[in-house]
Amino acid sequence: MSSREQYAPGAASGAEARKEGEKWTLVLVRDLRHPPAKVWKALTDPEHLREWAPFDSDRNLGAVGTAKLSTVGAPKPLVTETHVKRADAPKVLEFSWGEQDIRWELEPLGGGGTRLTLWHNIDRRFISMGAAGWHICLDVLDRLIAGQPLGRIVGPDAMKFDGWQRLNAEYAKQFGVETPGWPSNTPKP
């Protein structure tokens, strides 16, 4: 049995939904056992991104400027031009993904680890789904840096994953939002 088959995401934790006016931001904090320089490389290097992120990049994101991000698992090819607004290695990375802003903050922890904080502005209707997806992505990222790659689990593949539905429901409950679901073919009573 591969490590991917044995993988099960832990309980929903380390996330909050912040509301400013009509804008919602998902804030997800994860303590990793790897130094900031290694985490930075995983966040910016296209080869590393292909192993864990929900998008591919046509260039290293570690420098300010334009890049093209291709969303993985979209029903049809979805490529968006992004602008890396801030790349302060290995501390802060800011860029847009479609209409959404993403900011990664890396803070050194004692013992050589990193506190990684993701700020992602996202539609309220999808905030628990986003939290569940990023939760799994960060698990995969952690294992990739540790030299135990699971392979990317994103988009529709993540939603088929056993723990995804549970995470989606747990985060929805934590955020006080309705659990989003996909329309089913069964009529509602």
N, C-alpha and C positions, 0 to 999 in steps of 0.2 A: 504494500500500500504506500503510495507516495505521500510526501508531507502535505501536498495540496489536498489530498483526500482526508487527511487527518486534521487539517486546519478547521478551526471553529472560532469565529470572532467572539471576544469577550463581551461582557455586558456593556450597554450604552453608558459612556461616561466621558467626562472632560469636555462636554460641549454645552453651549448655551446659544439661545437665539436672542439677538438684541434688535429692538425696533426703534428707528428714528423716523418719525413721520410715517410715510408709506413705505419706507425702505427697511428691509430686514437683512440682518447680517448673521451668518452662522460663524461662531467662534469655536474652534476645536483645538484643544490643547493636548499634546501627547509628549510624555517624557520618553526619550529614546536613549539607549545605552551607547550611542556612538557620538564621536566628537563633531562639533559644528562643521568642520571642513568636509567630512564625509557626507553629512546630511545635505550640505549645500550642493555638493556634486550630484547627489541623487535628485535634487530639486531642479537642477539647471542643465545637466548633460543629456542630450537627446537619447543616447544609448541607455542611460539609466531610466529616463522617463518612459521609454518603451517597455520597461519591465514592470512598472507599477502605476503610472498616471492614467487618468481618463482621457488624455490627449497625447498626440505626438507633436514634436516641434521640429521645424526645419533648420533650427540652429540652437546653439547654446543660449540659454536664457540668462546667463550670468553677466550680460552687458546690456546697457540701455539701448533701445532701438526697436525696430520692427521685426516681427517674426510671424510665421504662419503656424497656427495650431490646428491640428486635425483631430476632431472628436472621434474617439474610438467607439465602435458599436452603434453609431447613428444609423437610422434606417437607410439614409442615402449619404454619400460623402458630404461632410460638413467641415469646411475649412474656413477659419476666421483669421483675419489679420489682427495681431495683437501688438500692443506697444508695451515694452518693458519700460516702466516709468522709473523704477529704482532697483538697482542691483548693487547692494552694499555688502560684499562678501566678507565673512559668512554670517551676516546678521539679518538683513532685510531684503526681500525680493518682492516687488510689486509689479503686476501686469494685469491686463484685462483678458478675459476669455469670453468672447462674444460680447454681450452687453454687461457682463458681470465683472466686478473687480475682485482680484485675489491678492492677498498680502500674506507672505510667510515671514514670521519672525523667529529667529534662532537665538536662544540664550544658553550659554554654557552652564552646565550643572556640575557640581562636585563629582569627582570620580570619572570625569571624562565624557559625560553624557551631554545631551542637548534637550532643552525644553523647546519643542516646536509648536508654534501657534499659527493656525490658519485662520484668516479673516476672509470670508467669502460672502459677498452680497448676493442674495438668492431670493427668488419669489417665495413668499410665505407658504404657498401651497405645496412647494417642493422641498421645504427646509429640512424636514425629517428624512426624506429620501436622500438629500445631499449629505446629511450627517452620516447616514448609514453607509453610503457609498465611500465617502472620505475615510470613515472608520476602517473599512476593509482595505482601501488603498494604503493607509498608513501602516496597517499590519503587514501588508505585502512589502512596503518600503523598508520597514524595520528588518524583516527577514532578508531582503535583498542585500542590505548593507552588512548584515551579519554573515553573508556568504551562504545563506540557505534560501535561495530564490524559490518562490511559489509559482511565479508566472502571474501576469497581470489578470486581475479579476475586476472588470469594470463594465459599465453599461448594462445591456440585457443579460450578459453572463453573470454579473454580480446579483442581479435581481432573481436569478434562478437559484442562487446559492442559498443553502439552508438557513444560514444565520442572518441573511439580509432582511427578510420579512420581519423577523423578531426585532432586529435593530431598528428598523423603520418604525415599528409600533412603539418600542421603548423610547426612542427619541421624540416621537410625536407626543407621547404622554409627558415626558420631561418638559417639552416646550409649550404644552397646553394647546396643541393644534390637533386637528382631525388627522387620523392616519390616512394618507393618500393611498389609493389603490388604483389598479387598472380596471377599466370597465370590463365586466364579465358579460357573457352571453346569457346569463340567467336573469330573467326579469325580477325586479324587486317586488316583494309583496305589498 
